[in-house]
Amino acid sequence: MSKRRSRPNTGNRKEQRSKFKFEAFSVSEENHPKLKAAMRETALAAVADFPKTLELVKDQLRHHDPIGIMASFAAYNLLTFVGSRDGSKKKPLKDVLQHHAELLQAINPAGPVGPGSGAAGDHADSLR
């Protein structure tokens, strides 16, 4: 049978307040066309730059260790550090998400990794 633990004296406890802060913002209706135009301009610029960026990434994967790049990218950039005191979460690069690692895997010239793939999986089998 377990012993019952007594509750600490709650009268001396400080009031704990949430560290979350919620804010709302809105764009007035008269500014909607300006916002839409700015968003469209930014999106079109990003679409125009994408092929150049994609070729740069593919070139790096072709001339260096593609499996190592992918493993390092995923291992480091998908980490989350949790603060012990306040429970806050921090990432090494805040804008890198899981789908970025998945896209890197999709464009990897080494293809899938595993037995019979011709990549790291076969090399690991030859070491046995």
Buried (B, 14 or more C-beta within 10 A) or exposed (E): EEEEEEEEEEEEEEEEEEEEEEEEEEEEEEEEEEEEEEEEEEEEEEEEEEEEEEEEBBEEBEEEEBBEBBBEBBEEBBEEEEEEEEEEEEBEEEEBEEEBBEEBBEEBEBEEBEEEEEBBBEEEEEEE
